[in-house]
Amino acid sequence: MNRFLPSKPWLPNALLLPISLALSLIVAACSPSKISVASAGDNAVATQEATITIATMPADPDPALWVLKDDDTTIYLFGTVHILKPGLSWFDEAVKDAFDESEELVTEMLDPDPAEMVKVVNDLAIDKTGISLRDKLTPEDRADYEAAMAELKVPVASFDPMDPWFASVTMSLIPLVQAGYDANKGVEDDLTASAKVKGMKLVGLETPREQLGFFDNLPEDVQIRFLNFTVDSLGEVADGMENMVAQWALGNTDALAELMNAGLDEKILYETLLVRRNANWAKWVEKRMEQPGTVFLAVGAGHLAGEGSLQAQLEKKGFVINRIEY
């Protein structure tokens, strides 16, 4: 039974990947069905109304690409997917041309130092109250959680020291790994490797502490509902991700925007993880446009789709954004 469905798709790589993988993974969990959910205060009764067809992966992926420019500055905007199956060929044609033209690669977060990341995880993702994760759940939720862990073949006590949000994001990756997705084969991995070979300047919009802090600052009751959602939707994640990646490869931003807006309008999540971050990035772009050069800015595809998108934030500032057709 689905008790709570966050309004926008979230669930990030438990260790290192950018926060937009969170957006990708909740899209994956929500996308196989249209969900109608009462507010959490109304006991959040959910119904699944109709399944949707998974899009066919194109033989020649052409993800969406945009550009804004003035006399001496060009910034390309490219939506990424943070976890992919090996073998998908997307880094060619207009995307490769724009990348090759650029001197600077901007991503959500630079590859973190492992020692730093361990400290950040210990500070922000591990419980400090002395109460185990399972002891924070109701008897019904605990039973469902333990059954899900058993189904995943993970020792049931493994996540007990974790904060609820961290347990949910860790749990959510397991079905994708089992389905053949590789967390080390995301779009940013290829872009960053190519940028290093090319000698490009590398810039991160956020730090690991900032990214994990977005989740750590969520109220615990929201984190627990988030975990319950993850438990209830594990069986839908792989098919949902397949659909999302196909829509990305097709360059279908309308479909991505629809997926991003599926489900309950949980404002604290939507505003914190998507809209406010896009607004901050728009300020960064505005300032960067004051300096000459060519920049390839690559962030999660969910940030470049829908009403709260980065493009929408930039258009409010008077910038003209053009999609590159190819």
Secondary structure by P-SEA (a helix, b strand, c coil): cccccccbbbbcccccccaaaaaaaaaaacccbbbbbccccccbbbbbcbbbbbbcccccccccccccccccbbbbbbbbbcccccccccccaaaaaaaaaccbbbcccccccaaaaaaaaaacccccccccccccccaaaaaaaaaaaaaacccccccccccaaaaaaaaaaaaaaaacccccccaaaaaaaaaaaaccbbbbcccaaaaaaaaaaccaaaaaaaaaaaaacccaaaaaaaaaaaaaaaccaaaaaaaaaccccaaaaaaaccaaaaaaaaaaaaaaaacbbbbbbbcccccccccccaaaaaaaabbbbbbbcc
